[in-house]
Amino acid sequence: MPGDGAGGHGRNDPLHGVTLQNMLDRLVERYGWDELGRRFRIKCFSSDPSIKSCLTFLRKTPWARQKVEELYLQTHWPAVNVWRRSPSPQSD
């Protein structure tokens, strides 16, 4: 059925193709563990935080994963120009 989120409607999903690990990596890079611990009030973000412990918790806890996904979607990420050609190496 259209709009049910199943059957390959990934183009309408803003998180299509973004893994949970990629989300966490980018959020940690952007905000740091201290800020994420303040925002989420979840132990895996504030007590000896690691990507691995957060992934384990978030995969088992839908409400927490939803909060992480919401922050990821609300964060302004710099645009990446995929069409820009990298400089060609100079030959001698």
FIGU-383941 format. One record per residue: residue in three letters; x, y, z of N, C-alpha, C in turn. Coordinates in Angstrom, 2 decimals. Example, Ala and Ser with C-alpha at 12.3 -4.5 7.8 and 13.67 -1.06 7.14 Angstrom:
BEGIN
  aa  n.east n.north    n.up ca.east ca.north   ca.up  c.east c.north    c.up
 ALA   13.19   -5.69    7.80   12.30    -4.50    7.80   13.20   -3.30    7.80
 SER   12.85   -2.25    7.08   13.67    -1.06    7.14   12.90    0.03    7.87
***
This chain:
BEGIN
  aa  n.east n.north    n.up ca.east ca.north   ca.up  c.east c.north    c.up
 MET    0.84   -1.19    0.00    0.00     0.00    0.00    0.88    1.25    0.00
 PRO    0.51    2.26   -0.73    1.29     3.49   -0.72    1.28    4.12    0.67
 GLY    2.45    4.60    1.07    2.54     5.32    2.33    2.68    4.45    3.55
 ASP    2.73    3.11    3.38    2.83     2.26    4.56    4.28    2.05    4.99
 GLY    5.23    2.60    4.24    6.63     2.51    4.62    7.29    1.21    4.19
 ALA    6.55    0.33    3.54    7.13    -0.94    3.11    7.18   -0.99    1.60
 GLY    7.94   -1.93    1.11    7.91    -2.15   -0.33    8.77   -1.22   -1.14
 GLY    9.88   -0.72   -0.58   10.81     0.06   -1.38   10.44    1.51   -1.58
 HIS    9.77    2.11   -0.64    9.43     3.53   -0.76   10.50    4.39   -0.11
 GLY   11.75    3.97   -0.21   12.86     4.65    0.43   13.06    6.08    0.02
 ARG   12.66    6.44   -1.18   12.86     7.82   -1.63   12.10    8.81   -0.77
 ASN   11.02    8.38   -0.13   10.24     9.27    0.72   10.73    9.26    2.16
 ASP   11.65    8.39    2.50   12.17     8.27    3.85   13.47    9.07    3.94
 PRO   13.50   10.13    4.76   14.72    10.94    4.83   15.91   10.18    5.42
 LEU   15.66    9.06    6.07   16.75     8.27    6.65   17.14    7.09    5.75
 HIS   16.54    7.01    4.57   16.86     5.91    3.66   18.35    5.90    3.35
 GLY   18.98    4.76    3.57   20.40     4.62    3.27   21.33    5.10    4.37
 VAL   20.78    5.64    5.46   21.59     6.10    6.57   21.54    5.04    7.67
 THR   22.68    4.47    8.00   22.70     3.45    9.04   22.69    4.11   10.42
 LEU   22.28    3.36   11.41   22.29     3.86   12.78   23.72    4.22   13.19
 GLN   24.68    3.41   12.80   26.07     3.72   13.14   26.51    5.02   12.48
 ASN   26.12    5.24   11.23   26.47     6.49   10.55   25.85    7.68   11.27
 MET   24.59    7.53   11.71   23.94     8.61   12.46   24.72    8.93   13.73
 LEU   25.05    7.88   14.48   25.78     8.09   15.74   27.15    8.71   15.49
 ASP   27.87    8.21   14.51   29.19     8.76   14.20   29.09   10.25   13.92
 ARG   28.14   10.64   13.11   28.00    12.05   12.74   27.54   12.90   13.92
 LEU   26.60   12.37   14.73   26.12    13.12   15.88   27.23   13.31   16.92
 VAL   28.02   12.28   17.15   29.13    12.40   18.10   30.15   13.40   17.58
 GLU   30.43   13.36   16.29   31.37    14.32   15.70   30.84   15.74   15.83
 ARG   29.56   15.92   15.64   28.95    17.24   15.66   28.77   17.79   17.07
 TYR   28.23   16.97   17.97   27.85    17.45   19.30   28.79   16.99   20.42
 GLY   29.45   15.85   20.27   30.28    15.31   21.33   29.43   14.51   22.32
 TRP   30.11   13.61   23.06   29.39    12.75   24.00   28.73   13.53   25.12
 ASP   29.39   14.57   25.62   28.82    15.34   26.74   27.48   15.96   26.36
 GLU   27.44   16.59   25.20   26.19    17.23   24.75   25.11   16.19   24.46
 LEU   25.48   15.08   23.84   24.48    14.03   23.58   23.95   13.46   24.88
 GLY   24.80   13.30   25.88   24.37    12.83   27.19   23.39   13.79   27.85
 ARG   23.62   15.09   27.67   22.68    16.09   28.21   21.35   16.06   27.46
 ARG   21.42   15.92   26.15   20.20    15.95   25.34   19.33   14.71   25.54
 PHE   19.96   13.55   25.65   19.19    12.30   25.67   18.93   11.75   27.07
 ARG   19.75   12.08   28.05   19.57    11.53   29.40   19.45   10.01   29.36
 ILE   20.30    9.39   28.59   20.33     7.93   28.44   21.74    7.50   28.85
 LYS   21.82    6.48   29.70   23.08     6.07   30.30   24.18    5.77   29.27
 CYS   23.83    5.12   28.16   24.88     4.76   27.19   25.53    5.99   26.56
 PHE   24.89    7.16   26.67   25.47     8.39   26.14   26.26    9.17   27.20
 SER   26.04    8.85   28.48   26.66     9.66   29.52   27.62    8.89   30.42
 SER   27.48    7.58   30.53   28.34     6.81   31.42   29.25    5.90   30.59
 ASP   30.51    6.31   30.46   31.48     5.59   29.64   30.93    5.32   28.24
 PRO   30.57    6.38   27.51   29.90     6.21   26.22   30.80    5.62   25.14
 SER   30.18    4.85   24.26   30.86     4.32   23.08   29.82    4.08   22.01
 ILE   30.27    4.07   20.78   29.37     3.78   19.66   28.76    2.39   19.86
 LYS   29.60    1.43   20.24   29.13     0.06   20.40   28.02   -0.06   21.45
 SER   28.21    0.56   22.61   27.19     0.46   23.65   25.90    1.16   23.24
 CYS   26.03    2.28   22.55   24.83     3.00   22.09   24.10    2.20   21.02
 LEU   24.84    1.62   20.09   24.21     0.80   19.05   23.43   -0.35   19.68
 THR   24.03   -1.02   20.63   23.37    -2.15   21.30   22.07   -1.70   21.95
 PHE   22.13   -0.59   22.70   20.94    -0.08   23.39   19.88    0.39   22.40
 LEU   20.28    1.17   21.42   19.31     1.75   20.48   18.62    0.70   19.62
 ARG   19.32   -0.37   19.31   18.71    -1.43   18.50   17.63   -2.18   19.28
 LYS   17.72   -2.14   20.61   16.74    -2.83   21.45   15.66   -1.91   21.99
 THR   15.82   -0.59   21.80   14.95     0.38   22.45   14.39    1.38   21.44
 PRO   13.23    1.06   20.87   12.68     1.92   19.81   12.48    3.39   20.19
 TRP   12.03    3.67   21.42   11.79     5.07   21.79   13.10    5.87   21.81
 ALA   14.19    5.22   22.22   15.48     5.91   22.27   16.02    6.12   20.85
 ARG   15.87    5.10   20.02   16.31     5.23   18.63   15.55    6.36   17.94
 GLN   14.27    6.48   18.23   13.47     7.56   17.63   14.02    8.93   18.02
 LYS   14.43    9.08   19.27   15.00    10.37   19.71   16.30   10.68   18.95
 VAL   17.13    9.67   18.75   18.39     9.86   18.01   18.08   10.23   16.56
 GLU   17.13    9.53   15.96   16.75     9.82   14.57   16.19   11.23   14.45
 GLU   15.38   11.66   15.41   14.82    13.01   15.37   15.91   14.07   15.44
 LEU   16.89   13.88   16.34   17.98    14.85   16.41   18.77   14.86   15.11
 TYR   19.03   13.70   14.56   19.76    13.61   13.30   19.02   14.39   12.20
 LEU   17.72   14.21   12.13   16.93    14.89   11.10   16.83   16.40   11.35
 GLN   16.86   16.82   12.61   16.74    18.24   12.93   18.06   18.99   12.82
 THR   19.15   18.25   12.76   20.47    18.87   12.69   20.73   19.39   11.28
 HIS   21.25   20.59   11.21   21.62    21.17    9.91   23.00   20.64    9.53
 TRP   23.03   19.82    8.50   24.29    19.24    8.04   24.76   20.02    6.82
 PRO   26.04   20.33    6.75   26.55    21.03    5.57   26.34   20.19    4.32
 ALA   25.97   20.85    3.27   25.77    20.15    1.99   27.11   19.68    1.45
 VAL   27.07   18.52    0.83   28.27    17.97    0.20   28.03   18.00   -1.31
 ASN   28.94   18.61   -2.02   28.80    18.70   -3.46   29.42   17.45   -4.08
 VAL   28.57   16.50   -4.43   29.07    15.25   -5.01   29.52   15.43   -6.45
 TRP   29.16   16.54   -7.07   29.51    16.76   -8.48   30.84   17.47   -8.63
 ARG   31.38   18.01   -7.54   32.64    18.72   -7.63   33.76   17.73   -7.95
 ARG   34.51   18.07   -8.92   35.63    17.20   -9.32   36.80   17.50   -8.42
 SER   37.43   16.45   -7.96   38.62    16.65   -7.14   39.76   17.07   -8.07
 PRO   40.67   17.84   -7.54   41.77    18.30   -8.38   42.56   17.10   -8.91
 SER   42.92   17.20  -10.16   43.70    16.10  -10.74   45.15   16.23  -10.30
 PRO   45.79   15.10  -10.07   47.19    15.17   -9.65   48.06   15.78  -10.74
 GLN   49.00   16.57  -10.32   49.89    17.21  -11.28   50.94   16.20  -11.73
 SER   51.15   16.13  -13.00   52.19    15.22  -13.49   53.42   16.05  -13.81
 ASP   54.57   15.48  -13.51   55.82    16.18  -13.76   56.42   15.78  -15.07
***
